[in-house]
Amino acid sequence: MSKVSQADPAAQLSAGHRIVIENAYIAPVVGDEIDNGYLTVDNGRITALASGPAPIVEDAERIDGTGCLVTPGLVNTHHHLYQWATQGLYQDATLFEWLTGLYRTWARIDADITHGAAVAGLGWLALSGTTTSTDHHYVFPSGRGDLFEAEVRAAAEVGLRFHPCRGSMDRGRSDGGLPPDEVVETIDRILDETAAVIDKYHDPSFDSMLRVAVAPCSPFSVSETLLRESAILARDKGVRLHTHLAETLDEERHCREQMGCTPVEYMEKIGWLGPDVWFAHAVHLHDKDIQRFAETGSGSAHCPSSNARLGAGIARVRDLLAAGAPVGLGVDGAASSELTSMAGEMRQAMLFQRAVYGPTALTARQALEIGTLGGARNLGRHTEIGSLEPGKLADIAIWRVDGFRSAIADPVCSLVFGPTPPLARLLVGGRTVVENDELRTVAQDVIAAAGVSARDRLLRGQDR
């Protein structure tokens, strides 16, 4: 089956398009930082970066980076875009209270609501320096249109690289699970629909704008059979696996009572550890869990703001990194981390680790790395994105660190320690998505209004 292109070919850069970013401080994540230098792009890929004056490049667009910090674009490795429509609800609830309260509202979602929420959420991510985002969508009420296509279309409009995860739930309350029965699906339907979207959308090419992962929701909403069959399907199709894990102590108690083991022990037992797997949250890990993550190459998406908002705890990021396990960042669904930006999550991650382990627990540069290359490792794209190196894709964020911010001599410190700087330019494969804090691919006011409309329609609860 032919793949569906995520972006309009007419909107893409023509072959041979060249860009020169000059007079900038460059933090490539891999290799030495450049105090004053340049970076060149040709046809969507980085061709060179070095200190000193930029070379003359024929027919190139030249971007003056004076007063700017250049970094890789940020990589968001966990999200629920549909939740943009339910921000601000259940403000003082635990995770299980929050889920129980919202599931019946989410059961009314349809394709139009999903699209409106997704386009607003992805636009917001772009404005905070994100060039690649996942999404974990697991609520598929029957007869509400093609929800997966709706978010794929939203990502194409905004112009971000997109890794939608086809989520699922088959274990409702009548089977001992958490979600109401009306939002779960049968195993056969889940597996058939998941295989279909992989065949239709997944593009494994180096410069892919769209890849699909298999993502049953969580151990407390999914049967063991579905978890096992999902792993078989993903590995047969050559795609990655994702789910929530070890987010709260309630989840650990739930797993011990129903499965007779801890969440990580359960996932290992059913074949869910490995270099093709990354887990959302992984807050409550035992020492042996961290060691197994490192030994198997299993990744985690750290979501500090969401974990704090729900009182879930603080993930052991310092210990995971020390063990050599992959760690990326995620903003999580907007309903548990209202208006959270990816750049802001770097700061939150750094500060939370220091609050627990002391001021050397996580440096600004480590926070930048998990927000970029760490996320790319979670997605299996560390040879393509996540650092500024010749041959990699030109997914680049250019931050303004002049003016008041120039009082901080270290530009990386200014980015991570302080509030999110203005975004001078955001490039995805060399294509401008944001310029001077304004979206250039879509009308900013239009997609903001689409998010509001999605909220209003969902919360009105009208029959659809």
Disulfide bonds with the S-S distance in Angstrom:
none
